[in-house]
Amino acid sequence: MRIRIIAAAALAAAAAVAAVPAAPAQAAAPPAPVQTGATATCNTEAGTWDVTWTIRNNLGGPALTILLASTPEGLGTLPSLPAAGAVEVTQSVDGTSAGAHLEFIAVWYAQWPTQSWKSTGDWVAPGTCAKA
């Protein structure tokens, strides 16, 4: 009698394990609300890097931008971001500089609740840009 009870309990446990559904596959994470990237060209007339920052708004509403920091300084203000669009801003960087940094906050004001996102971008100089 004891053997039958143990066997029945083992079968019930095996059935319970088999009835547990598999975990769903993880979906790819959506892109960040704002993506920041940079490219640069060497301006041999001035001996500077012309860094072009591309700021992409991945949301469906326009956003204001608030510049927190730029290295080197002197970038000024950033333009507003169009809904689901991008803007480009050019920054002049000394030809001997190691790179550039951009940090800002985007604020989507036309939707409720208001949403904001802090974004940063870095560009690393591939070498020195010298005057020709």
C-alpha angles and dihedrals in degrees: 000000000000092000092054092052092050092047091049091050091049091051091049091051092049091050091050092052091048091052094058108104119232117256113261118255115263114254120225113268114256117248118269115268088250129028122195125197138162140207128179143198128201112247100208092184091063101023091236138118114244101213116196114201115202115201115190124196109209095185129087097243133068118260136206117224126219115197111223101173143346126186116234095032122236103074091121120196128347122231122246116266119244118229109278090349144101141239131201126217124187123215126188113225126188111260092238095050120117092226146293138273132206127190126176146145123238116207122196101209102171096069134063125264093034111238131204135187131193114220133184134187134188131196120195118206112236090214141311122326108210133187114261 
